[in-house]
C-alpha cells in the first residue's frame, strides 16, 4: 500500500490519495497499544543532533520527535498554538508578544518559561552556534524581552511575514536553556527538549537511542492523541547503504526507514507487509546551483546553454524509476505561492545551446570534443560528497555530466568528504553545487538567491552568488505585507527573475519517502511543516 500524505500548501498539486496497488492487502487492524521498541533506519549520518547547529534535514527529522515548537502548522499552512498558547503582533509587524504554557517541563527537569524562548532564539542567532538554517531564518531577529514567566516579547528589525511559519519547523525547536549552557560538543550529542521522546545515547555513524517522555503533555494540534507516546523506546539507526537499509526492513530488523531506495519501490509496493508513505516537501527543489561569481557561469549565455544541454527528465526516469517528480522552477510545487509558469523554461534544446555558446565565444573544439575559447577548455567543476546523497542522485549527476559533454562542457565531478566540499562551498570555489532547501515558505527565494545570504553562517545559502537589487527589494517587500494577493504577485516576479537569470538547474522535488512494516506498526505520519517522520502517534498492530 502507498499512502501519499496531504501537502501543507493550499496551492499544491497533490491531494490525499491512498493507492490500492495490485498485490497489496490492507493492513492488519491497529489498536493503540504500548510496544517495547520501534526501530527507524535513516540513510544519512547526523554530525550534531542539535538542529540549531548547521541545520540539515537529518537533524530536523530526529528533532521532530524530541523537540516541541512554539507554534504548529497544519497541512493547509495555517498556524496554530503549541508551546505558545497565544500571540499578538504589533501593527508595524516588528513585535511579537507570545504567551506560553505554564505546565510544560523539559526532560532534564527545567520548567519551560518565557526565558526559554529568549535563550533559544538568542542561541540560534549566536555566531558561535554556526546556525546556517535556524540562524538564517532569524536574520530579522533583534531581541527578546522576558516580561514575566509566561510572556516573551520578540522584537524584529523589519517586518517578517514568514516568522511564525519558520517557528513551526523542527529546526527552530525549543531546547532546555539549562542544557544550552553546556559546551556545544556536549549539547550536540544530547540536546534536551520537551517532546515525546528524550535522547539517552548517541553513537556517531551508528544510532541514536531515545526513550519515551512519560510526562509528555504538550502534543501539537496535528497529533492524533495526547499524553505519552505509544511506543516506549525509539532506536534511530544510521544505515547509509540503500540496499542494506531496505534489506533490514524486509528481514524485520527495522520497522521503518526513510530515503526509500528507488530500485526497490516496485517490490515494496507489492509487499503486503510494507506501506509506503510519500510526500513532496516544500521549498527549493533538489538542484545544481550555477556559480555566477566566476567564469564560465558569470556569462548568462553560458548558464542558459548549460541548462539547455542536459536531459534532466530522462535522467530522473532512468535512475529514480518514476519515484520522484521533476522540478523546473525555483519553488517546489508544494510551496505556497508556487507558479507552474517556469517549469519548462529550459527544456533540452541542443541547437539553442550551441547557438548560445557560439555567441559567448566558445567556438573552438579540442581533440576530445570539448568547447574552447582563447585556448581554454569549457570546464565546470562540481565538488561532490557521495555520502550526502542517495545512490540515484549520484547516477543522475553522472548522466548530466554525459549529456553536457555532447554540447562541449567538461563537467568534472570531484568526489570528496563533507568537510572539503563545505570549505569550497563557503568560498565559492566551484562552478556547480548540489543542493536543496526544504522550508515551508516561499521566503526560501530570499534565502537561496538574495544578496543578504551570500555570507557564511556555517553555510552560504546563496550558492549562485547572485546579487540583484530588484530581486532583493521584491523578496523583502513580500515579507512586509500579510496581503496574500500582494505576496503572490511579488513572489511570482521573484520566481521570474530567478528563471530569467538561469541561476540553477532544477532536478526534482525533495520528497519524504518512508517505508513501514505495516504488519507490525501503524500510524507513521509526517509532521506538516517539512513533511518529516513523526513517531509519536505510531501504534503497535494487533494482528488478526
GIKAJO-V337497 format. One record per helix or strand of 3 or more residues. SS is the DSSP state (a for helix, b for strand). FROM is the first residue (numbers start at 1). TO is the last residue. If there is no record, write none. Layout:
SS;FROM;TO  SS;FROM;TO
This chain:
b;2;4  b;17;19  b;35;42  a;57;63  b;71;73  b;79;81  b;84;89  b;95;100  a;114;125  a;127;129  a;134;137  b;141;148  b;151;156  a;163;167  a;170;172  a;177;180  a;184;189  b;197;203  b;207;212  b;231;238  a;242;250  a;262;269  b;274;280  b;283;290  a;300;309  a;312;320  a;340;342  a;350;359  b;371;373  b;379;384  a;386;388  a;391;406  b;410;415  a;418;426  b;432;438  a;444;449  a;451;453  a;469;479  a;484;500  b;504;508  b;511;517  b;525;527  b;532;534  b;539;541
